[in-house]
Each structure stands twice: as structure tokens, then as C-alpha cells.
Amino acid sequence: MKTPFIEIPEEYKIKSLRHQTTYLVDGELKQWKGNTTKVLSTISSTQEYKPTLLGSIPELGEKEALEALDSATSAYNKGQGLWPTMKVADRISCMVKFVKQMKTKRDEVVKLLMWEIGKNLPDSEKEFDRTVDYIYDTIEAYKQIDRDSAKFEKHSGVYAHIRRGPLGVVLCLGPYNYPLNETFTLLIPALIMGNTVIFKPAKLGVLLISPLMEAFQSSFPKGVVNIVYGRGRVLATPIMQTGKIDVLALIGNSISANALQAVHPKGNRLRMVLGLEAKNPAIVLPDADLDLAVEECITGALSFNGQRCTALKVLYVHESVVEEFNRRFAYKVDQLKFANPWESGAALTPLPEKDKPAYIQELIDDALEKEAEVLNKKGGETNENFIFPAVLYPVTKEMRVYKEEQFGPVVPIVSFSDINEPLDDMAESNYGQQVSLFGKNIHTLSPLIDTLVNLVCRVNLNSSCQRGPDVYPFTGRKDSAFGTLSVHDALRSFSIRTFVASKDNDYNRAILKELLEKKTSNFISTDYIL
């Protein structure tokens, strides 16, 4: 597959390299003079293909990692630091200051999203805007939590003033496919609840954090946000080994999560907030609207080239409709436009991982050896930075594409005659995030829904799997997640209920009254933010 070179519009050209020469520790953007790592895009800037150099990042080591840890632990100061004891309104003011500065960097971040990870222009803009909305929604949710807590409760002669308090020091590791949005769905609630954070950007989509460095540095007290660059194994492992991390916040894969959890010497103390891999299925019933099912499965399987944990990664189609479904689906896949991210109508874009086309080809070859076929004419066509989605059928359990989370453009289709076949497969699977269910007969759907909600955490009726809206819970069973993320749930995940209790007597009532009137405590307060 040869992609014709189209002149890059002026506003999307890489006109100057972005060499990130600083990292953020203890409120200071520290200059780095050691080794650096080149940041390359698989997108070519020339007619003859070659990767594009975008810039470079520091390659920090264990010394700098532990320096960042010391900064975060010092800022938390065993819960006595400025940030964890600060008034809710003041923490919110810091966050508002940050997001105002962040919005001025929209064009830079969107451009880097396209070049670094190949996300198309509309989705890159959506990722930025959705992240800004997420921050404002988080602020409003925190205000509501604070309002709900601005009271005393009394039971059995005991008054209690109950609020949510921070957990401590958070190590935050985000994913490359949503390097801004999903990273910030960890980072923002962790910060606003009063925790201090060490944040390492993802391996891809790393430079797009650079335009935000000054906003982080100027918006929060020193040591509250620490940003380090380098390899996760080099930086995260020694940090975890100290036992000083209270929360591991990671969106990635279970191998990384298990490895980091294992080196923490006090695993019983470690709170984990994890968004991990999934193998989300679609189930197409005999009475499904096939036009709708095909459209939603295309979106679900191939949005951002299938590089989403919420992507549909295996399609179960009833044998009575599988032939017609396959015909329509394969045709529609071949109509998808492959182009550079800024081109109009680009549905498929260059893959950011240079080894991904070869890996997808391995899955295709393995399936073909085991008697599957590629149903679409363009399936498997390859160029230097892409492999066109292959629709594979019939797929069996012996094939790698059935077992592995492909995280890329290949779509396995499995035929079934008995609904217990996909249900049993889901029950045996290591994953349990979401499912898409296509059909309309309520007598068929009802028992299925009642079973599926116990196998996964979200059942999407006649629609593709997705994360949003962000106010809804985002989690999974088994190896797919630990903890729940959403605007409200994330605030709970990064905090703990804590309270002051006192027996109801004249002596204590006088003290509490004075505390409230003189406003000497940031914790004991019935004021709230409008």
C-alpha cells in the first residue's frame, strides 16, 4: 500500500524542534545536561519516507527519580504540608489557575498529539477540550463533596464532622493512546484532593506535556507536582522500592502494574488505581439491526486504529446473520480513509509504534495458517507506518488474535449458534471491562443483560464500547481495572473518609462553637464554596 505524499499544510508543519531540557522537581524547572532521548514521529515530512524528528526529552536516572520522591514526600510532610492542609477553596484556586494557563496551549498540544501518536485532528482537538471540561467538572464535583460535608452529624450522643482527606504521595503513570486525557483523569483528582504527585509522561505522547510545564510550575506550591522523564523501569522501580508511595495510579497493562506492586515493600499500605487491558467483545444477535451493528462495530473496533482499551477486540456474530454481517462489515472497512491526521476525513492514521505493523502481520499470518480468511480486499496492505485493518473470519480459540489484546487494526470475527458460547468465553476470559450487545427482543435481551453485568462493568446496548461520558463510572473486573474512575469516583479513589468526633456535652460544644466562629481550622468548617 503506497500512500501518496500530500504537502503538509503550513499550520501543521514541524518548523522547529522541541527539545525538552528541564524537569520539574521541588517547584523548580531544573536544567538537564545529561543523556537525552530523541522523540520521533512515524509520520514522514518528506516525499521519500523517513521518520520525523520532533525533539528530545531528558533521560533521567535513579538519582533524579529519588530526588522527585523526596520533593513529593517533603511537600506532603506526613500530612502536615501546605497542600494537604490547605483549604478546599485554595486548592481549587490553584487548579483554576492551572487550567486557564493550559487553555492557552491548545494549538501546541493538539499539533503534538497528531505528530506524536497519529491521532486525527478532530480527535486530538476533542481530547484537549474534553480534558479541560474534565478539570472543570472535577472542580464542580469537589465543591459538591465539600458542600455535602459542611455539617455535623449526631448519632448515639456523638457528633462527627466527616470529610474526605488525601492519601499521601501518588506515582502517576499514564498511557500513550490518551496521553493527555487519561493521564489527567488520574493526575487532576489526585492533586485536588490534597495528595502530592510524581508524574512520568507516557513513552509516546511525551512532548505534548512540555507546553504545560510552566503552568504546573507556577500554579501549585513547590513539590506538589513533580514531572520526570525517562524509562519507567529506571524511574518507577526505585521509587516504589522505597515504600514511600501511598498510591499507584497507572493506566497501562497488568504486567507493569504487577511488577511495580511487587517491589513495594508494604503492599498492604498501597492504594491502587489501575486502568488496564481489555478484550471487549461485541455480541450480534439474530434480530440485530445489521446496519446499526456494522456502523457501531466499525467505530468500536477501529477508532484511533483500535488503539483503545475500550475498543471492540472480538466480534461474536450469530451464525444466521454472520454471512451478511461479514459482507457489509468488510466492505465498510475498506471504505475507511487512511491519511495523515490533519487531512479531512482521515479515519485511519499512521501507527505511532514502529513495530506495530509487523506485530499485526504476525497475528494475521497465524490466523491464516489456522484456516481463517481475510474478508476485506485491503486487509493487511502495509506501508512504512501502517497496516490496513484486516477482517478475519472464521476465528477460533487457537489463534493468537483471539487470545491476545491486539491494540491495533485487526478485527477477529467469531460465529456462534448458542448464546452460551460467547458468555462462557467471557466468563473464562482474564478481562471484564465492557461488552457491546446488539439486538432488540426484550425477552432475549433481559436475561443476557442480567448475566453480562456480572461479567463486565458496562453493557453497551446497540452501541460501541467507550469510556465517556466522564461522569459515568469507568472500571473493569479481573485484569481490566482496580478502582473506579469518573469525575466523582476518581475523587473518592484518591482520598479517604476522615473525621473529627466528640461526645455531646457542654464542654465539647463550646470548643466546637469557638472553632467554627473563629475559623482557625481548615478542616472543621461549615462554610462551603458556592
C-alpha positions in Angstrom: 0.0 0.0 0.0 1.6 3.2 -1.2 0.5 6.5 0.4 0.8 9.5 -2.0 2.7 12.3 -0.4 0.4 15.3 0.2 2.0 18.7 1.0 1.6 19.3 4.8 -0.4 22.5 5.5 1.7 25.3 6.9 0.0 25.3 10.3 0.8 21.6 10.9 4.4 21.6 9.7 7.2 21.0 12.2 9.0 24.3 11.9 11.2 23.9 15.0 12.3 21.1 17.1 11.1 20.9 20.7 14.0 19.9 23.0 12.7 19.5 26.5 15.7 20.3 28.6 14.0 20.7 32.0 12.2 18.5 34.5 10.0 19.7 37.4 11.1 19.0 41.0 10.5 20.9 44.2 8.8 23.7 42.3 11.8 24.3 40.1 12.3 23.6 36.4 15.7 22.0 36.7 18.1 22.1 33.7 19.2 18.7 32.5 22.6 18.3 30.9 22.8 14.5 30.7 21.7 12.0 28.1 18.6 12.7 26.1 16.2 10.5 24.0 15.1 11.5 20.6 11.4 11.8 20.0 10.5 10.6 16.5 7.2 10.5 14.7 6.4 7.7 12.3 4.8 10.4 10.1 7.1 11.5 7.3 7.7 15.1 6.4 9.2 14.3 3.0 8.2 12.5 -0.2 10.6 9.8 0.4 9.6 8.1 3.7 11.6 8.7 6.8 10.5 9.3 10.4 10.3 12.9 11.5 12.4 14.1 14.4 10.2 16.2 16.7 12.7 16.9 19.5 14.1 15.2 22.6 13.5 14.6 26.3 15.8 14.1 29.3 16.8 10.6 30.1 16.8 10.8 33.9 18.1 8.2 36.2 17.5 6.8 39.7 19.1 9.8 41.4 16.6 12.2 39.8 13.7 9.8 40.4 14.5 9.7 44.2 15.0 13.5 44.1 11.4 13.8 42.8 10.2 11.4 45.5 11.9 13.4 48.2 10.3 16.6 46.9 6.8 15.0 46.9 7.2 13.5 50.4 8.6 16.7 51.8 5.6 18.7 50.3 3.2 16.2 51.8 5.2 16.2 55.1 3.3 13.3 56.7 0.0 15.2 56.1 1.3 18.4 57.7 2.4 20.1 54.4 0.8 23.3 53.0 -1.0 21.4 50.2 -2.8 18.6 52.2 -3.8 21.1 55.0 -4.9 23.8 52.6 -8.5 25.0 52.4 -10.5 23.3 49.7 -11.2 26.8 48.1 -7.5 27.5 47.9 -6.7 24.2 46.2 -9.4 24.8 43.8 -8.0 28.3 43.1 -4.6 26.6 42.2 -6.4 24.3 39.8 -8.4 27.1 38.1 -5.1 29.0 37.6 -3.6 25.9 36.0 -6.4 25.2 33.6 -6.6 28.9 32.5 -2.9 28.6 31.5 -3.4 25.2 30.0 -6.1 26.5 27.6 -3.6 29.0 26.0 -1.5 26.0 24.9 -4.3 24.2 22.9 -2.9 24.6 19.5 0.6 23.3 20.5 -0.8 20.3 22.4 -3.2 19.4 19.5 -0.4 19.6 17.0 1.9 17.4 19.1 -0.9 14.8 19.6 -1.2 14.4 15.8 2.5 14.2 15.2 3.5 12.1 18.2 0.7 9.4 18.3 -1.0 9.9 14.9 -4.4 10.9 16.3 -6.5 12.6 13.7 -7.3 16.3 14.1 -10.9 16.2 15.3 -10.0 13.5 17.9 -6.9 15.5 19.0 -9.0 18.6 19.5 -11.6 16.6 21.3 -9.0 15.1 23.6 -7.8 18.5 24.6 -11.2 20.0 25.0 -12.5 17.0 26.9 -9.6 17.3 29.3 -10.3 20.9 30.0 -14.0 20.1 30.6 -12.9 17.2 32.8 -10.9 19.6 35.0 -13.8 22.0 35.4 -16.2 19.1 36.1 -13.8 17.8 38.7 -13.7 21.2 40.4 -17.5 21.3 40.5 -17.8 17.8 41.8 -15.3 18.6 44.6 -17.3 21.7 45.5 -20.4 19.5 45.8 -18.5 17.0 48.0 -17.3 19.9 50.2 -20.9 21.3 50.4 -22.2 17.9 51.4 -19.5 17.6 54.1 -20.1 21.1 55.6 -22.1 19.9 58.5 -22.0 17.9 61.8 -23.8 14.6 62.2 -25.0 13.2 65.5 -25.6 9.6 66.4 -25.7 7.9 69.8 -24.6 11.1 71.6 -21.5 11.6 69.4 -21.0 14.5 67.0 -18.9 13.8 63.8 -17.6 16.2 61.2 -16.8 13.9 58.2 -14.7 15.0 55.2 -12.5 13.3 52.6 -8.8 13.6 53.1 -5.7 12.9 51.0 -3.9 9.6 51.0 -0.3 10.8 50.6 2.2 10.6 47.7 1.0 9.4 44.3 3.0 7.9 41.5 1.1 8.7 38.3 1.8 6.8 35.0 -0.4 7.5 32.0 -1.0 5.7 28.7 0.3 6.7 25.2 -3.1 6.4 23.4 -4.7 9.2 25.5 -1.5 10.8 26.9 -3.3 13.9 27.9 -6.9 13.0 28.8 -6.4 9.6 30.6 -3.3 10.8 32.3 -5.1 13.8 33.6 -8.1 11.7 34.8 -5.5 10.3 37.3 -3.4 13.4 37.9 -6.2 16.0 38.4 -8.3 14.3 41.1 -5.1 13.1 42.9 -3.9 16.7 43.1 -7.1 18.4 44.0 -7.8 16.0 46.9 -4.6 17.2 48.6 -2.1 14.5 47.5 1.3 15.3 46.1 2.3 13.7 42.8 5.2 12.3 40.9 4.2 12.1 37.2 6.1 10.4 34.4 4.6 11.0 30.9 3.9 8.1 28.7 6.6 6.6 26.3 4.7 8.2 23.3 2.9 11.5 23.5 5.6 12.7 25.8 6.5 16.1 24.3 2.9 17.3 24.5 3.4 17.8 28.2 6.2 20.3 27.5 3.9 23.3 26.8 2.3 22.7 30.2 5.4 22.6 32.3 5.4 26.2 33.3 1.7 26.1 34.1 2.3 23.2 36.5 5.3 25.0 38.0 3.5 28.3 38.6 0.1 27.1 39.6 0.9 24.7 42.5 3.1 25.1 45.7 6.6 23.7 45.4 6.9 19.9 45.5 3.2 19.3 44.9 3.7 18.3 41.2 6.9 16.7 40.1 7.4 15.7 36.5 10.2 13.3 35.4 11.2 12.0 32.0 12.8 8.7 31.1 12.2 4.9 31.2 9.5 3.6 33.5 11.7 0.8 34.7 14.6 3.1 35.5 12.5 5.7 37.3 9.4 4.0 38.8 11.0 0.9 40.2 13.4 2.6 42.6 10.6 5.0 43.7 8.3 2.1 44.5 11.1 0.2 46.3 11.4 2.9 48.9 7.9 2.1 50.2 7.1 5.8 50.3 4.5 5.7 47.6 0.9 5.6 49.0 -1.0 5.4 45.7 0.0 3.8 42.4 -2.1 5.4 39.7 -1.5 3.7 36.4 -3.3 3.3 33.1 -1.4 0.7 31.0 -1.1 -3.1 31.3 -1.3 -5.6 34.1 2.3 -6.7 33.7 3.6 -3.3 34.6 1.1 -2.9 37.4 2.0 -6.3 38.9 5.8 -5.6 38.6 5.5 -2.2 40.4 3.2 -3.5 43.0 5.6 -6.4 43.7 8.6 -4.2 44.5 6.7 -2.1 47.1 7.8 -3.4 50.5 4.4 -2.5 52.1 1.9 -3.8 49.7 -0.9 -3.7 52.3 -0.4 0.1 52.5 -0.5 0.6 48.8 -3.7 2.0 47.3 -4.0 1.2 43.6 -6.0 3.0 40.9 -5.5 1.0 37.7 -7.0 1.1 34.2 -5.6 -2.0 32.4 -6.0 -4.1 29.3 -9.3 -5.5 28.0 -10.6 -7.7 25.2 -14.1 -6.2 24.8 -16.4 -8.3 22.7 -19.4 -7.4 20.6 -22.4 -9.8 20.5 -24.6 -9.6 17.4 -27.9 -11.4 17.9 -30.1 -12.7 15.1 -32.6 -9.9 15.3 -30.0 -7.1 15.4 -30.3 -4.1 13.1 -27.3 -5.0 10.9 -26.8 -1.5 9.5 -26.5 -0.2 13.0 -24.4 -3.1 14.3 -21.9 -2.7 11.4 -21.6 1.1 11.9 -21.1 0.8 15.7 -18.7 -2.2 15.4 -16.6 -0.2 12.8 -16.4 2.7 15.3 -15.8 0.4 18.2 -13.1 -1.7 16.6 -11.2 0.9 14.5 -11.5 4.3 16.1 -7.9 5.5 16.6 -6.9 2.3 14.7 -8.2 0.1 17.5 -5.6 1.5 19.9 -8.0 1.9 22.9 -8.6 -0.3 25.9 -12.3 0.2 25.3 -12.0 -0.9 21.6 -14.0 -3.9 20.4 -11.4 -6.6 20.0 -13.5 -9.6 19.1 -16.9 -9.7 17.4 -19.3 -12.6 18.1 -21.9 -12.8 15.3 -24.8 -15.3 15.3 -24.5 -17.9 12.5 -27.8 -16.9 11.0 -26.6 -13.4 10.2 -22.8 -13.8 10.1 -22.5 -14.0 6.3 -24.5 -10.8 5.7 -22.8 -9.1 8.6 -19.3 -10.0 7.3 -20.1 -8.8 3.8 -21.3 -5.4 4.9 -18.6 -5.0 7.6 -15.7 -5.9 5.3 -17.0 -3.5 2.6 -17.3 -0.7 5.1 -13.8 -1.2 6.5 -12.3 -0.9 3.0 -14.1 2.5 2.6 -12.2 3.9 5.6 -9.8 6.6 4.5 -6.1 6.2 5.5 -4.4 9.6 5.7 -2.2 11.9 7.8 -4.0 13.1 10.9 -4.7 16.7 9.7 -6.3 15.6 6.4 -10.1 15.8 6.1 -11.9 12.6 6.7 -8.9 10.7 8.0 -10.4 7.7 9.7 -7.2 5.6 9.8 -3.9 7.2 10.6 -0.2 6.2 10.9 0.6 3.9 13.8 2.9 5.6 16.4 4.7 2.3 17.3 7.2 1.5 14.6 7.0 -2.3 15.4 3.1 -2.4 15.4 2.6 -3.2 11.7 4.9 -6.2 12.0 3.1 -7.4 15.1 -0.3 -7.1 13.5 1.0 -9.0 10.4 2.1 -11.8 12.8 -1.5 -12.1 14.1 -2.8 -12.2 10.6 -0.3 -14.8 9.4 -1.1 -17.0 12.5 -4.8 -16.8 11.8 -4.4 -17.6 8.1 -2.3 -20.7 9.0 -5.2 -21.9 11.1 -7.7 -21.5 8.3 -9.1 -18.0 8.8 -9.5 -15.8 5.8 -9.1 -12.0 5.3 -12.5 -10.9 4.2 -11.7 -7.4 3.0 -9.7 -6.6 -0.1 -7.3 -4.1 1.5 -6.8 -6.2 4.7 -3.1 -6.5 5.6 -1.8 -4.0 3.0 1.3 -2.4 4.5 3.4 0.6 4.2 6.2 2.0 6.4 4.0 3.2 9.2 0.7 1.4 8.8 -1.1 -1.8 8.1 -4.6 -1.7 6.8 -7.2 -3.3 9.1 -7.7 -7.0 8.3 -11.2 -8.5 9.0 -10.5 -12.1 9.9 -13.1 -15.0 9.8 -13.6 -17.7 11.0 -11.6 -17.1 14.1 -11.1 -19.9 16.7 -9.7 -20.0 20.2 -6.4 -21.5 19.0 -5.5 -18.3 17.1 -3.3 -15.6 18.7 -5.7 -12.8 17.6 -8.4 -14.4 19.7 -6.2 -14.7 22.8 -4.1 -11.5 22.7 -5.2 -7.9 23.1 -4.2 -6.8 19.6 -4.4 -3.0 20.4 -4.3 -2.2 16.7 -6.0 -2.6 13.3 -7.2 -6.2 13.0 -10.7 -7.4 13.6 -11.4 -11.1 14.5 -15.0 -12.4 13.9 -16.3 -15.5 15.7 -19.6 -17.2 14.6 -21.8 -18.7 17.3 -25.0 -20.8 17.4 -25.7 -20.9 21.1 -25.5 -17.7 23.2 -23.8 -19.6 26.0 -20.7 -19.8 23.7 -19.8 -16.1 24.0 -21.0 -16.0 27.6 -18.7 -18.9 28.6 -15.8 -17.3 26.7 -16.3 -14.1 28.6 -16.6 -15.9 31.9 -13.3 -17.7 31.2 -11.5 -14.5 30.0 -8.9 -12.7 32.1 -10.7 -9.5 31.3 -14.0 -7.9 32.2 -14.3 -4.3 31.2 -17.2 -3.8 28.7 -19.4 -5.5 26.1 -21.5 -4.3 23.1 -24.8 -6.1 22.7 -26.8 -5.8 19.5 -30.4 -6.9 19.4 -34.0 -5.7 20.1 -36.1 -8.5 21.5 -36.5 -7.7 25.2 -37.2 -11.3 26.2 -33.8 -12.2 24.7 -32.0 -9.1 25.9 -33.3 -9.2 29.5 -31.6 -12.4 30.7 -28.5 -11.6 28.7 -28.2 -8.2 30.4 -28.7 -9.7 33.8 -25.8 -12.1 33.2 -23.5 -9.7 31.4 -23.5 -7.1 34.2 -21.9 -9.8 36.3 -19.2 -10.5 33.7 -18.2 -6.9 32.8 -18.8 -3.4 34.3 -20.6 -1.8 31.4 -23.1 -3.2 28.9 -23.5 -1.0 25.8 -26.8 -1.7 24.2 -26.7 -1.3 20.4 -23.7 0.9 20.7 -19.9 0.6 20.8 -17.8 0.4 23.9 -16.4 3.7 25.2 -15.1 5.5 28.3 -17.4 8.5 28.4 -19.3 10.5 29.4 -16.7 11.1 32.2 -19.4 11.4 34.8 -20.1 7.6 34.4 -18.0 5.0 36.3 -15.0 3.7 34.3 -13.7 0.4 35.7 -13.4 -3.3 35.0 -13.3 -6.7 36.5 -10.4 -9.2 36.8 -7.3 -8.0 35.0 -9.0 -5.0 33.4 -9.0 -2.5 36.3 -8.7 -1.8 40.0 -10.6 1.1 41.4 -13.2 3.3 39.7 -12.6 6.4 37.6 -15.2 9.1 36.7 -15.5 12.7 37.7 -17.0 11.8 41.1 -15.5 8.3 41.7 -11.9 9.4 41.0 -12.2 12.0 43.8 -13.2 9.1 46.1 -10.4 6.8 44.7 -7.7 9.3 45.6 -9.0 10.1 49.1 -10.2 8.5 52.3 -13.0 9.4 54.7 -11.7 11.1 57.8 -13.5 12.8 60.6 -13.4 14.5 64.0 -15.7 13.1 66.6 -16.7 14.5 70.0 -19.1 13.4 72.8 -22.1 15.7 73.0 -21.6 17.7 76.2 -21.3 21.4 77.2 -17.5 21.3 77.3 -17.1 20.0 73.7 -20.0 22.0 72.3 -18.3 25.2 73.5 -15.0 24.2 71.8 -16.7 23.3 68.5 -18.6 26.6 68.5 -15.4 28.6 69.0 -13.6 26.6 66.3 -16.5 27.4 63.9 -16.8 31.0 64.8 -13.1 31.9 64.7 -12.4 29.7 61.6 -9.0 28.6 63.0 -9.2 25.1 61.4 -9.3 24.4 57.7 -10.9 21.0 58.4 -13.6 21.9 60.9 -15.8 24.3 59.0 -19.4 24.5 57.9 -18.5 27.1 55.2 -18.8 25.9 51.7 -18.0 27.1 48.2 -20.9 28.4 46.1 
